[in-house]
């Protein structure tokens, strides 16, 4: 559903009708916003006059609409020019690429249908339950260990794991626009707190986070709460995560993260032939090169096929998955890695990684 706001310029007062009930003047402007192109139509219409898409969003207040529009304008300004680096090309993708397939990629639940069709359901984790509201979730049917997630943003997850510190508690609430990841022991899975946190996530739109670059692919996702199996290897450890950067259907680079990456602050970057690139990467935390890098997986060929099949219909995406006792389990398809603000060292890799990425938008 769209939401509309009217605004009286005489008294600067929000008003839901054509005539302001404060000043009785017909000086009302209805402000709407096209979530597809990031601009607004010239007049009230279901179709954006700028891009022709039927994806208008009506804000509850004028200021929110103006702020979001300005963030899109800033993104477009930043994305203009001759894009050579990976980050610059990522900004162009965020600002101008409106391939609808990205919206399915961004939905962490709907993407499962795509994965099943492209490579087979054997690569998917087991789903226990799904609901629109935390109050409707069948909590009592969940196993001791599971991963609780929302589908419409980056983050918003609770891993319930018997192998973690039993003294770490969930907060009573999370602040607005929070998309944290929590890792707790089953003894700390307090239902009242989980419901509050989950409903906070479900009430939010990841695209309209304040002061953040808008990520278009998330804007129209219907929020869902779901629980899936907690992936663990036979030794009881969480699995390693593999990220493959794919451009035009060709896998180019790996990033490998151990389950304890936030403690060790180390990752491995390798080319498609498993040659170590000794690269560090930083967004908020700096992740140093893993030395030595992990051994080459026995199913490297399958990994490359898996990533290239899933990315064959789009120009660029990062394919994320886990390796659990030698078995590939799908994670997600990442459209906008770190919103184009990650830093590589050496800096030349920012240009090298996207050298084969040819953009036509």
C-alpha positions in Angstrom: 0.0 0.0 0.0 1.1 3.5 -0.7 0.9 6.3 1.8 0.2 10.0 1.0 0.9 13.2 2.8 -0.4 16.7 2.0 1.5 19.7 3.1 0.3 23.3 3.7 2.9 25.8 2.6 1.0 28.7 4.3 1.4 27.4 7.8 3.9 24.5 7.1 1.4 22.1 8.6 0.8 18.5 7.5 -2.8 18.0 6.4 -4.7 15.0 4.9 -7.1 17.0 2.8 -6.9 19.5 -0.1 -7.9 22.5 2.2 -5.8 23.2 5.2 -8.0 23.2 8.3 -5.7 25.6 10.0 -5.6 28.5 7.5 -8.5 27.3 5.2 -6.2 28.0 2.2 -5.9 25.7 -0.8 -2.1 25.7 -0.6 -1.6 22.0 -0.3 1.2 20.0 -2.0 1.0 16.3 -2.1 4.5 14.8 -2.1 5.2 11.4 -3.6 8.3 9.6 -4.5 9.3 7.0 -7.0 11.2 4.2 -5.3 12.3 2.9 -8.7 14.3 5.8 -10.1 14.8 7.8 -6.8 13.0 10.9 -8.2 9.5 12.2 -7.9 6.7 12.6 -10.5 5.6 16.1 -11.6 2.0 15.5 -10.5 0.0 13.0 -8.4 0.0 9.8 -10.5 0.4 6.1 -10.1 3.1 6.2 -12.7 6.4 8.1 -12.2 6.9 10.7 -14.9 10.6 10.4 -14.6 11.1 6.7 -15.2 7.7 5.4 -16.1 7.6 2.8 -13.3 4.6 2.1 -11.1 6.6 2.1 -7.8 5.6 5.3 -6.0 6.0 5.6 -2.3 4.0 8.1 -0.3 5.6 9.2 2.9 3.8 10.0 6.2 5.6 13.3 6.4 7.1 15.6 3.8 10.5 15.8 5.5 11.0 12.0 5.3 10.2 12.0 1.6 12.5 15.0 0.9 15.4 13.4 2.9 15.1 10.1 1.0 14.9 11.8 -2.3 18.0 13.8 -1.5 19.9 10.6 -0.6 19.0 9.2 -4.0 20.2 12.5 -5.6 23.5 12.3 -3.7 24.0 8.7 -4.8 23.4 9.6 -8.4 25.8 12.5 -8.2 28.4 10.2 -6.7 27.8 7.5 -9.3 28.1 9.8 -12.4 31.3 9.9 -14.4 33.6 7.2 -15.8 33.4 4.3 -13.4 36.6 2.3 -13.2 36.8 1.0 -9.6 34.6 -1.6 -8.0 33.2 0.9 -5.5 32.3 3.4 -8.2 30.7 0.7 -10.3 28.8 -0.4 -7.3 27.4 3.1 -6.8 26.3 3.1 -10.4 24.5 -0.2 -9.9 22.8 1.1 -6.8 21.8 4.4 -8.5 20.7 3.2 -12.0 20.3 -0.6 -12.3 16.7 -1.5 -12.0 16.8 -5.1 -13.0 13.9 -6.6 -11.1 15.8 -9.8 -10.5 17.8 -7.9 -7.9 14.6 -7.7 -5.8 14.2 -11.4 -5.7 17.9 -11.8 -4.9 17.5 -9.3 -1.9 14.6 -11.3 -0.5 16.3 -13.9 1.6 13.2 -16.2 1.6 11.9 -15.8 -1.9 15.4 -16.4 -3.3 15.1 -20.0 -2.2 12.7 -20.7 -5.1 15.2 -19.3 -7.6 18.1 -21.4 -6.1 16.0 -24.5 -6.2 15.1 -23.9 -9.9 18.7 -23.0 -11.0 20.8 -25.5 -9.1 18.5 -27.8 -7.0 17.0 -27.8 -3.6 19.8 -30.0 -2.2 21.8 -26.8 -1.7 19.2 -25.2 0.6 19.0 -25.3 4.4 16.0 -26.7 6.1 13.2 -24.2 7.0 11.3 -24.8 10.2 8.7 -22.0 10.3 7.7 -18.8 8.6 5.3 -16.0 9.8 4.4 -12.3 9.2 4.4 -11.5 12.9 6.5 -12.7 15.8 3.3 -13.3 17.9 2.1 -15.8 15.2 5.4 -17.7 15.1 5.2 -21.3 16.3 8.0 -20.9 18.8 7.2 -24.1 20.7 7.9 -26.2 17.6 11.5 -25.0 17.1 14.4 -27.3 17.9 17.0 -26.5 20.5 19.3 -24.9 17.9 18.2 -22.8 15.0 18.8 -19.5 13.1 16.1 -16.9 13.4 16.1 -14.4 10.5 14.1 -11.7 8.7 14.1 -11.7 4.9 14.1 -8.0 4.0 17.4 -6.6 5.1 21.1 -7.2 5.7 21.4 -8.5 9.3 18.4 -9.0 11.5 19.3 -12.5 12.8 19.6 -14.5 16.0 21.7 -17.7 16.1 20.6 -20.0 18.9 23.6 -22.2 19.4 24.4 -24.6 22.3 28.1 -24.1 21.6 28.3 -20.4 22.5 28.8 -18.5 25.7 25.7 -19.1 27.9 26.1 -15.8 29.8 25.5 -13.6 26.7 22.0 -12.1 26.9 19.7 -10.6 24.3 18.9 -7.0 24.9 15.4 -6.2 26.1 14.8 -4.1 22.9 16.8 -2.8 19.9 16.7 0.8 18.7 14.9 1.8 15.6 16.7 1.0 12.3 18.7 -1.6 14.0 19.7 -4.7 12.0 22.0 -6.5 14.5 23.2 -10.1 14.5 23.0 -11.9 17.8 24.6 -15.2 18.8 23.2 -16.7 22.0 22.9 -19.9 23.9 19.4 -21.7 24.0 19.2 -20.8 27.7 19.2 -17.1 26.7 16.5 -17.4 24.0 13.9 -15.5 26.1 10.7 -15.4 24.2 9.5 -12.0 25.3 12.8 -10.4 24.1 12.9 -12.3 20.8 9.3 -11.2 20.0 10.1 -7.5 20.6 13.4 -7.7 18.6 11.8 -9.6 15.7 8.8 -7.2 15.5 11.2 -4.2 15.5 12.9 -5.7 12.5 9.7 -6.6 10.7 8.4 -3.0 11.1 11.4 -1.5 9.3 12.3 -0.8 5.7 16.0 -1.5 5.0 16.1 1.0 2.1 15.0 4.0 4.1 17.5 3.8 7.0 18.4 7.3 8.1 21.7 8.7 6.8 22.4 5.6 4.8 22.8 5.2 1.0 19.4 3.8 -0.2 19.6 0.2 -1.5 16.8 0.0 -4.0 16.4 -3.8 -4.2 15.1 -4.0 -0.6 12.4 -1.4 -0.9 9.4 -3.5 -1.9 10.1 -6.8 0.0 7.2 -8.1 2.1 8.8 -8.7 5.6 8.8 -12.2 6.9 10.2 -13.9 10.0 11.6 -17.4 9.5 13.7 -20.0 11.3 16.1 -22.4 9.6 18.5 -25.0 10.7 21.6 -23.9 12.4 24.5 -25.0 10.1 27.2 -26.7 12.0 29.9 -29.2 11.0 30.4 -32.6 12.6 32.9 -31.2 15.1 30.2 -28.8 16.4 31.7 -25.7 14.8 29.9 -23.1 12.7 30.9 -23.5 9.1 33.3 -21.3 7.0 31.6 -18.8 4.7 32.6 -18.5 1.0 31.8 -15.4 -1.1 32.4 -15.6 -4.8 32.4 -12.4 -6.9 30.8 -13.1 -10.3 30.7 -10.8 -13.3 28.7 -11.6 -16.4 28.3 -15.2 -15.3 32.1 -15.8 -14.7 33.4 -16.4 -11.2 36.4 -14.3 -10.6 37.4 -14.1 -6.9 36.8 -15.8 -3.6 36.6 -14.3 -0.1 36.7 -16.9 2.7 35.7 -16.2 6.3 36.1 -18.6 9.2 33.4 -18.9 11.8 35.5 -16.9 14.2 36.3 -14.1 11.8 35.1 -11.4 14.1 37.6 -12.6 16.7 40.6 -13.3 14.4 39.9 -10.4 12.1 41.3 -12.5 9.2 39.9 -13.4 5.8 41.4 -15.0 2.7 41.1 -13.5 -0.8 41.9 -15.8 -3.7 41.4 -16.0 -7.5 39.3 -18.6 -9.2 42.3 -21.0 -9.3 42.8 -20.7 -5.6 45.9 -18.5 -5.8 46.3 -16.4 -2.6 46.1 -12.6 -3.2 47.2 -11.5 0.3 44.6 -8.7 0.5 43.2 -6.9 3.5 39.7 -5.5 3.5 38.0 -2.9 5.7 34.6 -1.4 6.2 34.2 -0.8 10.0 36.5 -3.6 11.1 39.7 -4.3 9.2 40.2 -7.9 8.1 43.8 -8.9 7.6 45.0 -11.6 5.2 44.8 -15.1 6.4 48.2 -16.7 6.6 48.4 -19.4 5.5 45.2 -19.4 3.4 42.8 -22.3 3.7 43.5 -25.4 1.6 41.8 -25.7 -1.8 38.4 -27.4 -1.4 38.0 -30.7 -3.0 34.8 -29.5 -4.7 36.3 -26.2 -6.1 34.9 -27.0 -9.5 31.4 -27.5 -8.1 31.7 -24.2 -6.2 32.5 -22.3 -9.4 29.6 -24.0 -11.3 27.3 -23.2 -8.4 28.1 -19.5 -8.4 28.0 -19.2 -12.2 24.7 -20.9 -12.5 23.1 -18.6 -9.8 24.5 -15.5 -11.4 24.0 -16.3 -15.1 21.1 -13.8 -15.5 22.7 -10.7 -14.0 25.7 -8.6 -14.7 27.3 -8.7 -11.2 26.5 -10.3 -7.9 28.3 -11.9 -4.9 27.3 -15.5 -4.3 27.5 -16.4 -0.6 27.4 -20.0 0.7 28.7 -22.2 3.5 30.8 -25.4 3.3 29.5 -27.9 5.9 31.6 -31.1 6.0 32.3 -30.7 2.3 28.7 -29.9 1.3 27.7 -26.5 -0.2 24.8 -24.8 1.5 23.4 -21.6 0.0 23.6 -18.4 2.0 22.4 -15.4 -0.1 23.0 -13.4 -3.2 24.5 -10.0 -2.4 23.6 -7.2 -4.8 25.4 -4.3 -3.1 28.5 -5.4 -1.2 29.0 -2.9 1.7 27.2 -0.3 -0.4 30.4 0.4 -2.3 32.3 1.8 0.7 34.7 -1.1 1.4 38.5 -0.4 1.3 41.0 -2.9 -0.1 44.7 -2.9 0.5 46.5 -2.7 -1.9 44.1 -0.1 -3.4 44.8 -1.4 -6.9 42.5 -4.4 -6.2 39.6 -2.0 -6.1 40.2 -1.6 -9.9 41.4 -5.1 -10.6 38.4 -6.9 -9.1 35.9 -5.2 -11.5 38.0 -5.0 -14.6 35.6 -7.3 -16.5 32.4 -5.7 -15.2 30.8 -3.8 -18.2 27.9 -1.7 -17.2 25.1 -0.6 -19.6 23.0 1.6 -17.3 
